[in-house]
């Protein structure tokens, strides 16, 4: 059965204008009625539209949806799995935030009290969930599912003392990095000490040794991913990500 623009609009909730726009950008091209040249949507177009709506519901931009549908070399199942993982990570993040806000409200109303260990567990859960949302997909692509699963299990089991130790190492290497940028030498002593502490921080976070190659890979990620770059440029100084990547390369070349 073929459908008109108006019929498809009524079935899907899309506006006729949206359907015409999809046609104009090549996302969904219907056939044409031989008699009046009106758009007609057959079973193939309806199937494609169902996929478009699914991808849209996951928040994918139209350009990415068209690429997924039109590139025969892409593994659509793998792409969906990656998006599903991102959606679950966002769900976990929201659940952690909801739990934190709920506890805060109950505490303010005197309905409950929280121990320090409970506060720590809540803070850790939020941090891990936010980290997964922001960087999980890229890290899995670079380091593999098995490695990231092992990291998640290790991080979830960290004690408060271990967690605070990683935070302290992070503060220390960022402070040195800020000083190194003022000195202007990524291969200088201050920058190299920052790199040494950075590796110690990675090892505490991962729960395993960090090879020079792995540290270089992390450093390259800081400049390749705009979010990492913006994070370091904001925490330390503009241009920090590029400076730090160069310093890490210099540090690892000496080993």
N, C-alpha and C positions, 0 to 999 in steps of 0.2 A: 504493500500500500504506500502511495505517495502522499506527502503532506505539503500544504501551503505554508508560507511564512506565518500567517495568522494562526494556523492550526498548531504548528510547532511552538509558537510563542505561548499559546494557551496551555499546551502540555507541559512545558518546561518552566514557565514563569519568566522567561527571557522576553525582552521587548523586541518587536520587529526591527527597531533601529539597531539593537545589538546584533541580531542575526545578520543584518545587511553589513554591519561593520566586520563581522567575522568573515563574510564573503569577500569584502574589499581587501582585507589583509591576507587572504589566502588560508585562513585557519579552517574554515568550513565552507567549501564551495558546493552549493546544490546544483542539481541539473536544471534544465530549462524546459518549460512547456513549449512544444513545437508550435502550438496554435497562437499563443499570446505572449510567449517569452517570459512568463512569470516563473519565479523560483519554485522548484519542486524538490522535496527532500524524500529520498528513497531509503531503503533499509540500511544501505552502507553509510549514508550521511547521518542517519539517526544513531547508528552504532558509534560513529565518530563523535557525535555530539554528546553521547553519554560519557565517553572518555574525557572530553573537554570539561564537562561539568564536574566529573570526579576530580580532575587535576585542579580545577578552580577552587573546589571546596577545600583543597589542601593548601591553598594560598599561592600556587605557582603562577608566575606572570604569563601572559599570553604568548610572548615570544618563546619562553621555555616550553610551554605546552606544544606549540607548533613543532619545535625541534624534537621533542619526544615522540610525536606522532609521525613525523615525516622522515626521520633519520633511520634507515633500516639497520644500521650498525649498532644502534643503542639497545641495551638490554632493558626493556620496559619493566620487567619484573624486578630487576635490581634497583631501578630508579624508584619504583614504588616502595620497595623495602627501605631505601634510604629516607624517603619522605615519611614513611610510617615511623621510622626510628626518631626522626625529628619531632613528629607530632607527639609521640609518647614522651619524649624528653620535655617538651613544652608542658604537657599534662602534669608530669612529675614536678616541674618547677612551680606551676600554679598550685598544685596540691600542697607543696611545701610552704608557699606563701600564705595560702588559706589557713593552714595549720598554725603558722606563726601569728597571723592576725587574730585568729580565734583565741589562741592562748593569751595574747596580749590583752584582749578585751576582757576575758574571764579574770585575769590577774588584776586589772584595773578595777573591776567590780567586786573584788574580794572573793570571787567564787572558787579560786584555786591559787596555789602558790607553786612556783617552779624552783627546783634545785638548780645549782650551778651546772651539774652534769646534764640535766634536762635542757637547759638553755644552750649548752654547747652542742648537744645532739641536734637540736633544732637548727642552730646556726650552720653546722656542718652540712646538714641535709639540704638547706637552701643553697649554700655555696656550690655543692656538687651538682645540684640540679641546674643552676644557672650556668655553670661551666659546660655541662653537657649540651645545653641549648645553644650556647655561643660557639663552642669549638668542637663538639663531639664528632660531627660529620667529617670535618677536615682531618682530625686526628686519626679517625678510623681508616680513612683513605690512605693516610701516610704510614701509619704504624700497624694497621691490621686489626681485625675484630678481636682476635684472641688476646693481643697485647692490651687493648683498651678495656676488655672485660676484666682481665686480671687487675689492671689499675683501678677500675671501679670497685672491685671487691676489696682491694687493699685499702683504698681511701675510705671506704665506708666503715672499715674496721679500725681506723686510726684512733688512738687514744687522744685525750685532750692535750697531753704533754707532747705527743708527736705532732699534733696539728699546730700547736703554738710554736714548736721548733721550726716548722716549715715557714710559718709567718715571719719569725724572727730572721731567718736566712733571707727571705724575700726582701725584708726591709733593709738588711745589711748590704745586699748586693745592689739594690737600687740606690742607696745612699752613695756607695762607691762609684756607681755608674754616673751619677749626677756630677760627682767631683771629677771623674775622668773626662767627661764632656767639657768641663770648664778648662781642663788641661789641654784638651784637643788632640790627644794621642791614643788611638785605639790599641796600639801595641805597647803602651806605657805600663808601668808597674801598677798604677791604680786600676786601670781598665782590666789588666790581666788578673788582679786579685778579685775584681768583680766577677770575672768569668769563672774563677775557681769556686767562688761561693755559689754562683749560678748552677754549676754542675752539682754541687752538694745539695742545693735546693731541689734540683730535678731528681736526684737519687732518693731524697726523702719523700718526694711526692710520688715517685714510681714504686718505691720499695724494692729497688734493684739497682745494680751499677749502671752508670751511663757512659757509654763509649764516646770517644772523640767524634766519631762519625755521627752518632745520635745527637750529640750536642750541636754539631754544625747544622744538622737537619732542622733542629728546633730553631736555631738562629736564622736560618733561611726562611722559615715559616713566619718569623716576626716581620720580615720586610715584604714577603709575598702576599700575606693576608692583610688587607687594609685594617681589619679590626685589631689585630695584634699591633700593627704599626701605630694606630691611633692611641691604643692603650699605653704603649711606652712613651710616645711623644707627649701624652698628657701627664703621665705620672712623673716623668723626668724632665724632658725638654724637647722642643721640636727637633726632628732629625735623629732622635735617640735610637729608633729601631735600626736604621741603617748603620749608625755608629756601632751599636752593640753587635750587629751581625758581623761587621768587619773585625771587631775585637775578638769575638768567639773564633772566627777563622784563624786569626793570629795565634790565639791561645792553643788551639788544637794542633796547629802546624808544628808546635815545639815538642809534641809528644811522639 
